[in-house]
Amino acid sequence: MEAQVERTRKLVGGIKAYAICIFCNICLAGYNIISKVSLDNGMSVYALVVYGYLVGTLTTALFAVILERKNDAKISMVILRDIFFLGLLGGVLGRTLYYIGLKDTSPSVATALSNLIPSMTFILAVLCRKEPLDISKLSAQAKVGGTVVALAGATIMTLYKGCVVISLNSAHHGTAASKLHLKKDWFKGSLILLGSYLSLSAFYVLQTVTVKKYPAPITLTSLNCLSGTLLSAIMAAILDHKASSWTLSWDMSLVAVLYSGIVVFGLVFYLQVIVARTKGAVFITAFRPLCTVIATIMAVLLLGDVLFLGSVVGAVVIVVGLYLTLWGKEMEKEKKTMEVTTPSQCIEITSEKP
């Protein structure tokens, strides 16, 4: 009876984890669409970054007070330094470059290229000597191969458009397609997105190091948002002097700010922390291509985006590279678990001998 209850509990827990990951990717896809609409309607990139991080600071601070009020970790000068650079990499560079790139491309391209983040993070972790690389092992070969394949897919998406694959309204989309082909900013926007994801990859490497020193992820996220708010506000004050850029109306600009701060920084992050504690970070990352699919469908149906052959081929190649990298990481994780478990089992067997 107890075994059946335990199996039922594990089944429910597994279904819950899958449902949470699917819900999070729907939210992230919606974030891409809403951000694109607000930017196309004239909202300032810098204002969107500052306001989004400000709301994110308040939202995550509330979560931290509720869930991590017993946190005893001390904030040292080293942690403050890391928080400064996290705000710089995540807010000033990562988020700002992302919005600029999204404005010049489309949500489908932005989400497809975001699948490069695990590969970029792996490269930076190796270069910073935070992750060992033994090329003789199959797991390392899978991670390196996946990284090369993913970068090849990004190159295809950036340099090659090809023919139109999906166009719901031939008249409207024919005009949109011709404009898009003539738009030189498409290539520039793709490169800016790659720069954004490189910065976010560096952010994740530094965050992994910092959370070990300060093991309170929600509080740390709130401090990161605060740092991002202050630094992006300084950047915005230098680059955008128009008072009209900072006016929020009851339209999509306000929705974008609230959605970014409450849903993305607050709800999605909290749900991902819950799943990561039981299933691990690789499980969450494996659902990343779902966001690309959902965002592409939303962009075609809601925004009238045109889907090109180069975007489809590039996205598929990137996803293949992503899963190769994740497979290598999971293989490495299982091997480490076996290495830790096996000696302890040998000690138990030895201790039982007379």
MIDRENLUM-829234 format. One record per residue (C-alpha): y, z, x; residue in one letter; residue number from 1. Coordinates in nm, 3 decimals, decimal comma, always signed. Layout:
N
north:Y	up:Z	east:X	residuo:A	num:NUM
...
***
This chain:
354
north:+0,000	up:+0,000	east:+0,000	residuo:M	num:1
north:+0,238	up:+0,094	east:+0,281	residuo:E	num:2
north:+0,152	up:-0,229	east:+0,466	residuo:A	num:3
north:+0,237	up:-0,433	east:+0,156	residuo:Q	num:4
north:+0,568	up:-0,250	east:+0,114	residuo:V	num:5
north:+0,649	up:-0,314	east:+0,481	residuo:E	num:6
north:+0,567	up:-0,686	east:+0,446	residuo:R	num:7
north:+0,787	up:-0,706	east:+0,136	residuo:T	num:8
north:+1,070	up:-0,531	east:+0,317	residuo:R	num:9
north:+1,048	up:-0,771	east:+0,612	residuo:K	num:10
north:+1,036	up:-1,071	east:+0,375	residuo:L	num:11
north:+1,345	up:-0,953	east:+0,187	residuo:V	num:12
north:+1,521	up:-0,882	east:+0,517	residuo:G	num:13
north:+1,438	up:-1,232	east:+0,644	residuo:G	num:14
north:+1,562	up:-1,399	east:+0,324	residuo:I	num:15
north:+1,879	up:-1,187	east:+0,342	residuo:K	num:16
north:+1,945	up:-1,297	east:+0,702	residuo:A	num:17
north:+1,901	up:-1,665	east:+0,608	residuo:Y	num:18
north:+2,128	up:-1,627	east:+0,305	residuo:A	num:19
north:+2,399	up:-1,455	east:+0,512	residuo:I	num:20
north:+2,393	up:-1,728	east:+0,779	residuo:C	num:21
north:+2,414	up:-2,004	east:+0,517	residuo:I	num:22
north:+2,703	up:-1,824	east:+0,343	residuo:F	num:23
north:+2,888	up:-1,776	east:+0,675	residuo:C	num:24
north:+2,860	up:-2,147	east:+0,758	residuo:N	num:25
north:+2,991	up:-2,242	east:+0,415	residuo:I	num:26
north:+3,289	up:-2,013	east:+0,479	residuo:C	num:27
north:+3,348	up:-2,164	east:+0,823	residuo:L	num:28
north:+3,327	up:-2,518	east:+0,684	residuo:A	num:29
north:+3,582	up:-2,422	east:+0,419	residuo:G	num:30
north:+3,805	up:-2,283	east:+0,693	residuo:Y	num:31
north:+3,811	up:-2,623	east:+0,863	residuo:N	num:32
north:+3,902	up:-2,802	east:+0,540	residuo:I	num:33
north:+4,173	up:-2,554	east:+0,435	residuo:I	num:34
north:+4,327	up:-2,554	east:+0,783	residuo:S	num:35
north:+4,333	up:-2,935	east:+0,789	residuo:K	num:36
north:+4,504	up:-2,954	east:+0,450	residuo:V	num:37
north:+4,768	up:-2,696	east:+0,543	residuo:S	num:38
north:+4,844	up:-2,871	east:+0,873	residuo:L	num:39
north:+4,867	up:-3,213	east:+0,705	residuo:D	num:40
north:+5,108	up:-3,061	east:+0,452	residuo:N	num:41
north:+5,345	up:-2,973	east:+0,735	residuo:G	num:42
north:+5,259	up:-2,616	east:+0,831	residuo:M	num:43
north:+5,345	up:-2,527	east:+1,188	residuo:S	num:44
north:+5,046	up:-2,491	east:+1,421	residuo:V	num:45
north:+5,207	up:-2,193	east:+1,592	residuo:Y	num:46
north:+5,292	up:-2,015	east:+1,267	residuo:A	num:47
north:+4,935	up:-2,061	east:+1,144	residuo:L	num:48
north:+4,800	up:-1,906	east:+1,466	residuo:V	num:49
north:+5,037	up:-1,606	east:+1,454	residuo:V	num:50
north:+4,998	up:-1,533	east:+1,084	residuo:Y	num:51
north:+4,622	up:-1,581	east:+1,096	residuo:G	num:52
north:+4,583	up:-1,339	east:+1,385	residuo:Y	num:53
north:+4,819	up:-1,090	east:+1,222	residuo:L	num:54
north:+4,614	up:-1,081	east:+0,901	residuo:V	num:55
north:+4,299	up:-1,073	east:+1,114	residuo:G	num:56
north:+4,429	up:-0,767	east:+1,299	residuo:T	num:57
north:+4,488	up:-0,579	east:+0,974	residuo:L	num:58
north:+4,155	up:-0,686	east:+0,824	residuo:T	num:59
north:+3,942	up:-0,596	east:+1,126	residuo:T	num:60
north:+4,135	up:-0,269	east:+1,173	residuo:A	num:61
north:+4,034	up:-0,173	east:+0,819	residuo:L	num:62
north:+3,669	up:-0,259	east:+0,890	residuo:F	num:63
north:+3,687	up:-0,063	east:+1,216	residuo:A	num:64
north:+3,825	up:+0,249	east:+1,043	residuo:V	num:65
north:+3,548	up:+0,236	east:+0,782	residuo:I	num:66
north:+3,252	up:+0,140	east:+1,002	residuo:L	num:67
north:+3,340	up:+0,261	east:+1,353	residuo:E	num:68
north:+3,548	up:+0,573	east:+1,289	residuo:R	num:69
north:+3,303	up:+0,777	east:+1,499	residuo:K	num:70
north:+3,360	up:+0,554	east:+1,800	residuo:N	num:71
north:+3,400	up:+0,768	east:+2,114	residuo:D	num:72
north:+3,452	up:+0,486	east:+2,365	residuo:A	num:73
north:+3,756	up:+0,525	east:+2,589	residuo:K	num:74
north:+4,003	up:+0,243	east:+2,652	residuo:I	num:75
north:+4,065	up:+0,208	east:+3,026	residuo:S	num:76
north:+4,308	up:-0,018	east:+3,213	residuo:M	num:77
north:+4,020	up:-0,255	east:+3,288	residuo:V	num:78
north:+3,944	up:-0,291	east:+2,916	residuo:I	num:79
north:+4,314	up:-0,344	east:+2,839	residuo:L	num:80
north:+4,320	up:-0,620	east:+3,101	residuo:R	num:81
north:+4,016	up:-0,783	east:+2,941	residuo:D	num:82
north:+4,175	up:-0,755	east:+2,595	residuo:I	num:83
north:+4,486	up:-0,931	east:+2,727	residuo:F	num:84
north:+4,281	up:-1,224	east:+2,858	residuo:F	num:85
north:+4,071	up:-1,232	east:+2,540	residuo:L	num:86
north:+4,390	up:-1,273	east:+2,339	residuo:G	num:87
north:+4,508	up:-1,542	east:+2,580	residuo:L	num:88
north:+4,181	up:-1,738	east:+2,574	residuo:L	num:89
north:+4,107	up:-1,691	east:+2,204	residuo:G	num:90
north:+4,452	up:-1,705	east:+2,047	residuo:G	num:91
north:+4,705	up:-1,879	east:+2,268	residuo:V	num:92
north:+4,467	up:-2,141	east:+2,409	residuo:L	num:93
north:+4,155	up:-2,155	east:+2,188	residuo:G	num:94
north:+4,305	up:-2,132	east:+1,841	residuo:R	num:95
north:+4,627	up:-2,322	east:+1,914	residuo:T	num:96
north:+4,449	up:-2,614	east:+2,081	residuo:L	num:97
north:+4,196	up:-2,616	east:+1,797	residuo:Y	num:98
north:+4,466	up:-2,661	east:+1,531	residuo:Y	num:99
north:+4,642	up:-2,931	east:+1,734	residuo:I	num:100
north:+4,313	up:-3,117	east:+1,782	residuo:G	num:101
north:+4,215	up:-3,074	east:+1,416	residuo:L	num:102
north:+4,550	up:-3,215	east:+1,308	residuo:K	num:103
north:+4,487	up:-3,535	east:+1,505	residuo:D	num:104
north:+4,118	up:-3,581	east:+1,411	residuo:T	num:105
north:+3,913	up:-3,455	east:+1,114	residuo:S	num:106
north:+3,710	up:-3,148	east:+1,009	residuo:P	num:107
north:+3,381	up:-3,337	east:+1,062	residuo:S	num:108
north:+3,468	up:-3,418	east:+1,424	residuo:V	num:109
north:+3,601	up:-3,066	east:+1,490	residuo:A	num:110
north:+3,286	up:-2,897	east:+1,359	residuo:T	num:111
north:+3,053	up:-3,144	east:+1,533	residuo:A	num:112
north:+3,220	up:-3,089	east:+1,870	residuo:L	num:113
north:+3,207	up:-2,711	east:+1,815	residuo:S	num:114
north:+2,829	up:-2,735	east:+1,866	residuo:N	num:115
north:+2,915	up:-2,779	east:+2,235	residuo:L	num:116
north:+3,025	up:-2,415	east:+2,263	residuo:I	num:117
north:+2,677	up:-2,276	east:+2,351	residuo:P	num:118
north:+2,636	up:-2,537	east:+2,626	residuo:S	num:119
north:+2,986	up:-2,477	east:+2,762	residuo:M	num:120
north:+2,928	up:-2,101	east:+2,751	residuo:T	num:121
north:+2,606	up:-2,147	east:+2,946	residuo:F	num:122
north:+2,784	up:-2,353	east:+3,216	residuo:I	num:123
north:+3,065	up:-2,096	east:+3,253	residuo:L	num:124
north:+2,819	up:-1,806	east:+3,257	residuo:A	num:125
north:+2,626	up:-1,970	east:+3,540	residuo:V	num:126
north:+2,945	up:-2,050	east:+3,734	residuo:L	num:127
north:+3,066	up:-1,690	east:+3,691	residuo:C	num:128
north:+2,721	up:-1,564	east:+3,796	residuo:R	num:129
north:+2,673	up:-1,385	east:+3,465	residuo:K	num:130
north:+2,353	up:-1,576	east:+3,394	residuo:E	num:131
north:+2,084	up:-1,659	east:+3,654	residuo:P	num:132
north:+1,960	up:-2,017	east:+3,685	residuo:L	num:133
north:+1,617	up:-2,090	east:+3,829	residuo:D	num:134
north:+1,574	up:-2,463	east:+3,782	residuo:I	num:135
north:+1,201	up:-2,438	east:+3,855	residuo:S	num:136
north:+1,150	up:-2,257	east:+3,523	residuo:K	num:137
north:+1,097	up:-2,451	east:+3,200	residuo:L	num:138
north:+1,356	up:-2,238	east:+3,014	residuo:S	num:139
north:+1,626	up:-2,324	east:+3,270	residuo:A	num:140
north:+1,533	up:-2,692	east:+3,256	residuo:Q	num:141
north:+1,564	up:-2,685	east:+2,876	residuo:A	num:142
north:+1,909	up:-2,524	east:+2,893	residuo:K	num:143
north:+2,035	up:-2,767	east:+3,157	residuo:V	num:144
north:+1,885	up:-3,065	east:+2,973	residuo:G	num:145
north:+2,032	up:-2,947	east:+2,642	residuo:G	num:146
north:+2,374	up:-2,909	east:+2,803	residuo:T	num:147
north:+2,363	up:-3,263	east:+2,947	residuo:V	num:148
north:+2,248	up:-3,410	east:+2,613	residuo:V	num:149
north:+2,521	up:-3,221	east:+2,421	residuo:A	num:150
north:+2,791	up:-3,342	east:+2,661	residuo:L	num:151
north:+2,659	up:-3,698	east:+2,620	residuo:A	num:152
north:+2,694	up:-3,662	east:+2,242	residuo:G	num:153
north:+3,052	up:-3,537	east:+2,282	residuo:A	num:154
north:+3,131	up:-3,839	east:+2,499	residuo:T	num:155
north:+2,995	up:-4,072	east:+2,228	residuo:I	num:156
north:+3,204	up:-3,903	east:+1,958	residuo:M	num:157
north:+3,519	up:-3,915	east:+2,170	residuo:T	num:158
north:+3,498	up:-4,272	east:+2,301	residuo:L	num:159
north:+3,312	up:-4,461	east:+2,028	residuo:Y	num:160
north:+3,390	up:-4,488	east:+1,656	residuo:K	num:161
north:+3,183	up:-4,785	east:+1,546	residuo:G	num:162
north:+3,159	up:-4,914	east:+1,192	residuo:C	num:163
north:+3,228	up:-4,718	east:+0,874	residuo:V	num:164
north:+2,915	up:-4,539	east:+0,750	residuo:V	num:165
north:+3,047	up:-4,365	east:+0,438	residuo:I	num:166
north:+3,351	up:-4,473	east:+0,238	residuo:S	num:167
north:+3,356	up:-4,365	east:-0,128	residuo:L	num:168
north:+3,656	up:-4,574	east:-0,231	residuo:N	num:169
north:+3,654	up:-4,910	east:-0,054	residuo:S	num:170
north:+4,021	up:-4,986	east:-0,118	residuo:A	num:171
north:+4,155	up:-4,643	east:-0,027	residuo:H	num:172
north:+3,921	up:-4,583	east:+0,260	residuo:H	num:173
north:+3,965	up:-4,931	east:+0,400	residuo:G	num:174
north:+4,334	up:-4,850	east:+0,447	residuo:T	num:175
north:+4,248	up:-4,509	east:+0,587	residuo:A	num:176
north:+3,996	up:-4,663	east:+0,826	residuo:A	num:177
north:+4,244	up:-4,914	east:+0,961	residuo:S	num:178
north:+4,503	up:-4,642	east:+1,012	residuo:K	num:179
north:+4,248	up:-4,424	east:+1,183	residuo:L	num:180
north:+4,145	up:-4,702	east:+1,421	residuo:H	num:181
north:+4,508	up:-4,763	east:+1,509	residuo:L	num:182
north:+4,577	up:-4,395	east:+1,557	residuo:K	num:183
north:+4,583	up:-4,335	east:+1,931	residuo:K	num:184
north:+4,598	up:-3,959	east:+1,870	residuo:D	num:185
north:+4,228	up:-3,960	east:+1,771	residuo:W	num:186
north:+4,117	up:-3,978	east:+2,135	residuo:F	num:187
north:+4,380	up:-3,725	east:+2,241	residuo:K	num:188
north:+4,281	up:-3,493	east:+1,956	residuo:G	num:189
north:+3,914	up:-3,503	east:+2,058	residuo:S	num:190
north:+4,005	up:-3,412	east:+2,417	residuo:L	num:191
north:+4,226	up:-3,127	east:+2,292	residuo:I	num:192
north:+3,937	up:-2,997	east:+2,081	residuo:L	num:193
north:+3,713	up:-3,003	east:+2,389	residuo:L	num:194
north:+3,979	up:-2,802	east:+2,573	residuo:G	num:195
north:+3,988	up:-2,556	east:+2,284	residuo:S	num:196
north:+3,611	up:-2,508	east:+2,286	residuo:Y	num:197
north:+3,610	up:-2,467	east:+2,664	residuo:L	num:198
north:+3,866	up:-2,189	east:+2,626	residuo:S	num:199
north:+3,662	up:-2,028	east:+2,346	residuo:L	num:200
north:+3,350	up:-2,049	east:+2,563	residuo:S	num:201
north:+3,534	up:-1,857	east:+2,837	residuo:A	num:202
north:+3,640	up:-1,613	east:+2,565	residuo:F	num:203
north:+3,275	up:-1,552	east:+2,466	residuo:Y	num:204
north:+3,170	up:-1,497	east:+2,830	residuo:V	num:205
north:+3,446	up:-1,240	east:+2,879	residuo:L	num:206
north:+3,377	up:-1,081	east:+2,539	residuo:Q	num:207
north:+3,011	up:-1,029	east:+2,631	residuo:T	num:208
north:+3,119	up:-0,843	east:+2,945	residuo:V	num:209
north:+3,388	up:-0,640	east:+2,766	residuo:T	num:210
north:+3,170	up:-0,526	east:+2,475	residuo:V	num:211
north:+2,932	up:-0,365	east:+2,726	residuo:K	num:212
north:+3,220	up:-0,156	east:+2,856	residuo:K	num:213
north:+3,353	up:-0,084	east:+2,507	residuo:Y	num:214
north:+3,053	up:-0,088	east:+2,266	residuo:P	num:215
north:+3,248	up:-0,106	east:+1,940	residuo:A	num:216
north:+3,255	up:-0,477	east:+1,844	residuo:P	num:217
north:+3,471	up:-0,452	east:+1,531	residuo:I	num:218
north:+3,733	up:-0,231	east:+1,699	residuo:T	num:219
north:+3,729	up:-0,464	east:+1,999	residuo:L	num:220
north:+3,782	up:-0,764	east:+1,769	residuo:T	num:221
north:+4,079	up:-0,587	east:+1,609	residuo:S	num:222
north:+4,231	up:-0,527	east:+1,953	residuo:L	num:223
north:+4,162	up:-0,891	east:+2,046	residuo:N	num:224
north:+4,342	up:-1,004	east:+1,730	residuo:C	num:225
north:+4,635	up:-0,776	east:+1,811	residuo:L	num:226
north:+4,656	up:-0,921	east:+2,162	residuo:S	num:227
north:+4,630	up:-1,274	east:+2,020	residuo:G	num:228
north:+4,906	up:-1,196	east:+1,768	residuo:T	num:229
north:+5,150	up:-1,070	east:+2,033	residuo:L	num:230
north:+5,080	up:-1,347	east:+2,285	residuo:L	num:231
north:+5,084	up:-1,629	east:+2,028	residuo:S	num:232
north:+5,410	up:-1,489	east:+1,881	residuo:A	num:233
north:+5,571	up:-1,511	east:+2,227	residuo:I	num:234
north:+5,440	up:-1,866	east:+2,265	residuo:M	num:235
north:+5,567	up:-1,961	east:+1,919	residuo:A	num:236
north:+5,911	up:-1,814	east:+1,986	residuo:A	num:237
north:+5,937	up:-2,038	east:+2,293	residuo:I	num:238
north:+5,798	up:-2,359	east:+2,142	residuo:L	num:239
north:+5,901	up:-2,346	east:+1,775	residuo:D	num:240
north:+6,256	up:-2,230	east:+1,697	residuo:H	num:241
north:+6,277	up:-2,360	east:+1,339	residuo:K	num:242
north:+6,310	up:-2,084	east:+1,081	residuo:A	num:243
north:+6,155	up:-2,314	east:+0,819	residuo:S	num:244
north:+5,829	up:-2,318	east:+1,016	residuo:S	num:245
north:+5,778	up:-1,949	east:+0,942	residuo:W	num:246
north:+5,832	up:-1,968	east:+0,567	residuo:T	num:247
north:+5,517	up:-1,914	east:+0,362	residuo:L	num:248
north:+5,509	up:-2,060	east:+0,012	residuo:S	num:249
north:+5,259	up:-2,010	east:-0,268	residuo:W	num:250
north:+5,057	up:-2,311	east:-0,158	residuo:D	num:251
north:+4,780	up:-2,408	east:+0,085	residuo:M	num:252
north:+4,971	up:-2,263	east:+0,384	residuo:S	num:253
north:+4,940	up:-1,911	east:+0,244	residuo:L	num:254
north:+4,576	up:-1,973	east:+0,152	residuo:V	num:255
north:+4,505	up:-2,089	east:+0,510	residuo:A	num:256
north:+4,660	up:-1,773	east:+0,659	residuo:V	num:257
north:+4,475	up:-1,535	east:+0,425	residuo:L	num:258
north:+4,149	up:-1,726	east:+0,456	residuo:Y	num:259
north:+4,168	up:-1,725	east:+0,835	residuo:S	num:260
north:+4,250	up:-1,354	east:+0,858	residuo:G	num:261
north:+4,035	up:-1,208	east:+0,581	residuo:I	num:262
north:+3,735	up:-1,441	east:+0,548	residuo:V	num:263
north:+3,688	up:-1,566	east:+0,906	residuo:V	num:264
north:+3,803	up:-1,268	east:+1,114	residuo:F	num:265
north:+3,691	up:-1,005	east:+0,863	residuo:G	num:266
north:+3,401	up:-1,098	east:+0,635	residuo:L	num:267
north:+3,225	up:-1,363	east:+0,845	residuo:V	num:268
north:+3,248	up:-1,162	east:+1,167	residuo:F	num:269
north:+3,114	up:-0,847	east:+0,998	residuo:Y	num:270
north:+2,821	up:-1,034	east:+0,841	residuo:L	num:271
north:+2,736	up:-1,200	east:+1,173	residuo:Q	num:272
north:+2,733	up:-0,860	east:+1,346	residuo:V	num:273
north:+2,481	up:-0,736	east:+1,086	residuo:I	num:274
north:+2,250	up:-1,035	east:+1,141	residuo:V	num:275
north:+2,289	up:-1,026	east:+1,520	residuo:A	num:276
north:+2,167	up:-0,666	east:+1,531	residuo:R	num:277
north:+1,838	up:-0,758	east:+1,361	residuo:T	num:278
north:+1,781	up:-1,127	east:+1,445	residuo:K	num:279
north:+1,984	up:-1,182	east:+1,760	residuo:G	num:280
north:+2,271	up:-1,416	east:+1,850	residuo:A	num:281
north:+2,043	up:-1,720	east:+1,892	residuo:V	num:282
north:+1,938	up:-1,697	east:+1,526	residuo:F	num:283
north:+2,303	up:-1,717	east:+1,417	residuo:I	num:284
north:+2,385	up:-2,004	east:+1,652	residuo:T	num:285
north:+2,087	up:-2,205	east:+1,524	residuo:A	num:286
north:+2,269	up:-2,241	east:+1,191	residuo:F	num:287
north:+2,582	up:-2,390	east:+1,351	residuo:R	num:288
north:+2,489	up:-2,756	east:+1,269	residuo:P	num:289
north:+2,481	up:-2,658	east:+0,900	residuo:L	num:290
north:+2,857	up:-2,601	east:+0,921	residuo:C	num:291
north:+2,897	up:-2,956	east:+1,054	residuo:T	num:292
north:+2,701	up:-3,102	east:+0,763	residuo:V	num:293
north:+2,890	up:-2,899	east:+0,499	residuo:I	num:294
north:+3,231	up:-2,971	east:+0,654	residuo:A	num:295
north:+3,154	up:-3,344	east:+0,671	residuo:T	num:296
north:+3,049	up:-3,355	east:+0,304	residuo:I	num:297
north:+3,362	up:-3,158	east:+0,203	residuo:M	num:298
north:+3,588	up:-3,383	east:+0,413	residuo:A	num:299
north:+3,445	up:-3,702	east:+0,261	residuo:V	num:300
north:+3,452	up:-3,575	east:-0,099	residuo:L	num:301
north:+3,772	up:-3,367	east:-0,097	residuo:L	num:302
north:+3,993	up:-3,524	east:+0,170	residuo:L	num:303
north:+3,875	up:-3,884	east:+0,150	residuo:G	num:304
north:+3,775	up:-3,892	east:+0,517	residuo:D	num:305
north:+3,594	up:-4,195	east:+0,652	residuo:V	num:306
north:+3,269	up:-4,128	east:+0,837	residuo:L	num:307
north:+3,214	up:-4,352	east:+1,139	residuo:F	num:308
north:+2,888	up:-4,445	east:+1,310	residuo:L	num:309
north:+3,005	up:-4,295	east:+1,641	residuo:G	num:310
north:+3,067	up:-3,958	east:+1,475	residuo:S	num:311
north:+2,719	up:-3,957	east:+1,317	residuo:V	num:312
north:+2,536	up:-4,060	east:+1,635	residuo:V	num:313
north:+2,739	up:-3,824	east:+1,853	residuo:G	num:314
north:+2,685	up:-3,532	east:+1,614	residuo:A	num:315
north:+2,308	up:-3,589	east:+1,606	residuo:V	num:316
north:+2,291	up:-3,604	east:+1,987	residuo:V	num:317
north:+2,500	up:-3,284	east:+2,017	residuo:I	num:318
north:+2,271	up:-3,102	east:+1,772	residuo:V	num:319
north:+1,964	up:-3,210	east:+1,972	residuo:V	num:320
north:+2,129	up:-3,074	east:+2,285	residuo:G	num:321
north:+2,220	up:-2,752	east:+2,104	residuo:L	num:322
north:+1,862	up:-2,684	east:+1,996	residuo:Y	num:323
north:+1,730	up:-2,763	east:+2,344	residuo:L	num:324
north:+1,970	up:-2,505	east:+2,487	residuo:T	num:325
north:+1,878	up:-2,248	east:+2,220	residuo:L	num:326
north:+1,508	up:-2,312	east:+2,277	residuo:W	num:327
north:+1,552	up:-2,246	east:+2,648	residuo:G	num:328
north:+1,743	up:-1,924	east:+2,579	residuo:K	num:329
north:+1,482	up:-1,802	east:+2,330	residuo:E	num:330
north:+1,202	up:-1,884	east:+2,575	residuo:M	num:331
north:+1,381	up:-1,687	east:+2,847	residuo:E	num:332
north:+1,436	up:-1,395	east:+2,610	residuo:K	num:333
north:+1,066	up:-1,383	east:+2,512	residuo:E	num:334
north:+0,962	up:-1,388	east:+2,878	residuo:K	num:335
north:+1,195	up:-1,097	east:+2,959	residuo:K	num:336
north:+1,053	up:-0,903	east:+2,664	residuo:T	num:337
north:+0,698	up:-0,962	east:+2,788	residuo:M	num:338
north:+0,793	up:-0,853	east:+3,141	residuo:E	num:339
north:+0,940	up:-0,528	east:+3,005	residuo:V	num:340
north:+0,650	up:-0,460	east:+2,766	residuo:T	num:341
north:+0,360	up:-0,537	east:+3,002	residuo:T	num:342
north:+0,433	up:-0,268	east:+3,267	residuo:P	num:343
north:+0,473	up:+0,000	east:+3,000	residuo:S	num:344
north:+0,140	up:-0,096	east:+2,848	residuo:Q	num:345
north:-0,026	up:-0,075	east:+3,193	residuo:C	num:346
north:+0,117	up:+0,274	east:+3,241	residuo:I	num:347
north:-0,026	up:+0,384	east:+2,904	residuo:E	num:348
north:-0,372	up:+0,245	east:+2,989	residuo:I	num:349
north:-0,367	up:+0,411	east:+3,333	residuo:T	num:350
north:-0,263	up:+0,746	east:+3,187	residuo:S	num:351
north:-0,558	up:+0,739	east:+2,946	residuo:E	num:352
north:-0,812	up:+0,715	east:+3,232	residuo:K	num:353
north:-0,973	up:+1,050	east:+3,336	residuo:P	num:354
***
